[in-house]
Amino acid sequence: MTTTLSPPVAKQEKPPIPKLPSFQNVVGNKVIQGVATLTAGTAAAHLMAAAAAPALTRLYTPEDFGILAAFTALVSLLTTVGCLGYERAIPLPPKETEALSLVSLCCLILLLITALVSLGLLCLHRMLFDQGSAISLGKYIWLVGPACFFISLYEALTYYAARMKAFTRLAWTKIYQGIGMIGCQLGWGLTIGGPTGLLVGDLAGRALGISWLARPLVAQITCFPSCLSPGRLWHVAKRFWRFPFLTFPATLLNRAAFHLPKLIMAAVFPPAILGHLMLADWVLHVPTSLLGQNLARVYIGEFSERRRVSPQTCRYFFLKFTSWLLILASGPMLAVYFLSPIVFQCIFGNNWMIAGQFARVLAPAILLEFVVSPVSTTLFLSERQGLQLAWDIFYSVLVCGTVATAAALQWE
C-alpha cells in the first residue's frame, strides 16, 4: 500500500505591521525647513510673552484684559473687509508682476476701507457702545482705525512673503512684534496703568512687523514700476474677481463665527468675565499658535506650488497634513483639560482662577481649531469659493446663533 505524503504546508507569515510615514516623507524637506524657521521665530515671541504674562496679569486687572478682548474682537472682525479678500490671491499668479500688482491693489483698497470704517464708527459711536463691556471700549474707539490698517496690511504682506517663501524674514517679524508689544505694555503698566497700555502695546507690535516685511516688497516694486499702473491694477482686479465676491463673504462669515460671540458677550457681560475668557483663550493659543499659524503659511506656499506644478498630489498632501496635526495636538489638550484650573491660579494669581475653568471648557474646541485652521485656505487656493461660502454660512449661523440664544436667555 502506497502512502501519499501531503505537500508541506507553508508557514504563514504574519503580515507586516504598517508604519506611519515620517513627517519628512509626508510634507517634504522644504516644508520642514519652513516650519522650523517660522517656529523658531514664533517660539521666541511666545516665550517672551509667556515670561511677561505673570507680570502683566498683576499690572493689569481682569477688567483691563476684558477691554482688550472686546477691542481685539472688533478690530479682527473689521479687518476682514480691509483688502476685500484680494490678499488671499497673492500666492497664486504665475507672474511676479501680477503678484506685485495684487499687493498694490490691496494697499489702495485698504486706505479707502480704513477711512470708511473710522468714519462709520465715529458716526455710530453712541448706538454701538452703550452697554456691558462696550461702554468702556467706546473710550478707545480712536485706536480702531489704525489697528485695522496695520493688521490688514500685515496680513497682505505675510501672504506675499509666503509666496516668496521668505520664512526667515517672517520669523524675525514675530520677534520684533513681541519685543514692541511686551515692552510697551510693561512700561505703560509700570508708569501709567490702565487698559490703554494693552491696546497701544498691541498696536506698536503690529507696526514693527510691517516695517520689516515691507522692505523687500518696496525694492521689488521699484524694479517693476509698471505694476502700479491703473491698467495692471484693473487687470488683476478682474482676474481674481472671485475673491472679493465669494472669498470676502466667506471670510467675513468665518471670522464672525469666531469673534462675534465675544462681541455679544461684551454687550451682555461685564469686562472682567471677558478678561478671564481672553486669558484662557490666549494661554491655549500659545502652544497651538506656535505651530498653527506657521504651518498655515507654509501650507499656503506648498499647496499653491503643488497646484501649479503637480495638482494630482494636492489631495494626498492635504490628508496627510491634517492627520499629523491631529496626532500632534491630542496629548497637550488632554493635559490642559485636567490641569488648567490649578495651573492658572498658581501662575497668574488668585484673581485668575475663573480663567482656568474657561480653559478646561475651551480645550476640545482649540484642538479642532488647530487641526482645521492651517488647511482652511484649501478651497480658496483651489478657487472653489462657492463651496467655501456655503460652509461658512452654515458654520457662522450655528455658532453665532448659539451664543446669541444663550445671551438672550441669560445662561451663565
Secondary structure, DSSP 4 states (H G I P E B T S, - for coil): -PPPPPPPPPPPPPPPPP-PPPHHHHH-HHHHHHHHHHHHHHHHHHHHHHHHHHHHHHHS-HHHHHHHHHHHHHHHHHGGGSSTTGGGGTT--SSHHHHHHHHHHHHHHHHHHHHHHHHHHHHTHHHHSSSTHHHHHGGGGGGHHHHHHHHHHHHHHHHHHHHHT-HHHHHHHHHHHHHHHHHHHHHHHHHT-STHHHHHHHHHHHHHHHHHHHHHHHHHHHH-GGGGSHHHHHHHHHHTTHIIIIIHHHHHHHHHHHHHHHHHHHHHS-HHHHHHHHHHHHHHHHHHHHHHHHHHHHHHHHHHHHHHH-GGGHHHHHHHHHHHHHHHHHHHHHHHHHHHHHHHHHHH-GGGHHHHHHHHHHHHHHHHHHHHGGGTTHHHHTT-HHHHHHHHHHHHHHHHHHHHHHHHTT--
